[in-house]
Amino acid sequence: MNYLAHLFLARPTADSHFGNLLGDFRRGVDVNSYSSAVLLGLKNHYEVDKFTDSHESVREAKTLFDKSRRRFAPVALDIYFDHLLIKHWDKFTTQDFGDFREQSFSLLEQRLPTMPRTMQHSVGHMITHDWFEDYAKEEGIAKAISVVAKRIRFTNTFHRAVDDIRDHKQEIEKSFLAFFPDLITHVKKYSPEK
């Protein structure tokens, strides 16, 4: 899952928010200096990713992407699933989305100084430019996918994953709505952050 879903599935603490995003910035980082609460958040991140990758609805959604882009389908789905989480927010929580966003950004800002440099940059940019506001809109998803495509170090057509999403929007949304409640249930039951 992408940033929003990881934060949604974290506990409402600064350490948990930090740990639940740290999984995307773990490479080359010695995590042993972090608190046990941060490390539990990191384990929760891995639990979420493992469940997501193995869920039948997610695996089926990946097959909707053109074969030339299928290796990038998980990344595109992560981004689009954040959009769908915002779209269907009220199905999963009673907390207002704006309040959640404000709380999450505040919690992350508390840990910015202790984050790895690449994470500081990305999280700071996410907060300053309010990526979740972009994720709420279809054009924001296209923008996010385009940014990721530019970061890939070899020639690719990842930016065209937007076409795959557009062509299979209803099927992907159906997959998300089948998958995400299962993920919430799984985290409630198996989260290391209990």
Secondary structure, DSSP 8 states (H G I E B T S, - for coil): --HHHHHHTS-SSHHHHHHHHHGGG-TT--GGGS-HHHHHHHHHHHHHHHHHHH-HHHHHHHTTS-GGGGGGHHHHHHHHHHHHHHHTHHHH-SS-HHHHHHHHHHHHHHHGGGS-HHHHHHHHHHHHTTHHHHHTSHHHHHHHHHHHHHHSSS---GGGHHHHHHHTHHHHHHHHHHHHHHHHHHHHHH-TT-
